[in-house]
Amino acid sequence: DSCEGSEAPEMKDAILKEFSGHLIAIARRHAGYQTLWDISCDLNDTMLLRTLM
């Protein structure tokens, strides 16, 4: 697997951040605050959560 080794966590984070952008935009338009919270927690990004709220 190409995801083995020390690069796997960084690769996973990059993929999550890339695809979560679209979900964040939709959740903001529809006041999906629980979804915004969940995405921010999944990404372990409190600054993102502060920015969105």
For each residue, the residues with C-beta under 8 A, 3 or more apart:
1: 4
2:
3: 7 8 11 12
4: 1 8
5: 8
6: 9 10
7: 3 10 11
8: 3 4 5 11 12
9: 6 12 13
10: 6 7 13 14
11: 3 7 8 14 15
12: 3 8 9 15 16
13: 9 10 16 17 43
14: 10 11 17 18
15: 11 12 18 19
16: 12 13 19 20 42 43
17: 13 14 20 21 43
18: 14 15 21
19: 15 16 22 23
20: 16 17 23 24 39 42 43
21: 17 18 24 25
22: 19 25 26
23: 19 20 26 27 35 39
24: 20 21 27 28 36 39 48 52
25: 21 22 28 29
26: 22 23 29 30 32
27: 23 24 30 31 32 33 35 36 39
28: 24 25 31 32 36 52
29: 25 26
30: 26 27
31: 27 28
32: 26 27 28 35 36
33: 27 36 37 53
34: 37 38
35: 23 27 32 38 39
36: 24 27 28 32 33 39 40 49 52 53
37: 33 34 40 41 49
38: 34 35 41 42
39: 20 23 24 27 35 36 42 43 48
40: 36 37 43 45 46 48 49 52
41: 37 38 44 49
42: 16 20 38 39
43: 13 16 17 20 39 40 48
44: 41
45: 40 48 49
46: 40 49 50
47: 50 51
48: 24 39 40 43 45 51 52
49: 36 37 40 41 45 46 52 53
50: 46 47 53
51: 47 48
52: 24 28 36 40 48 49
53: 33 36 49 50
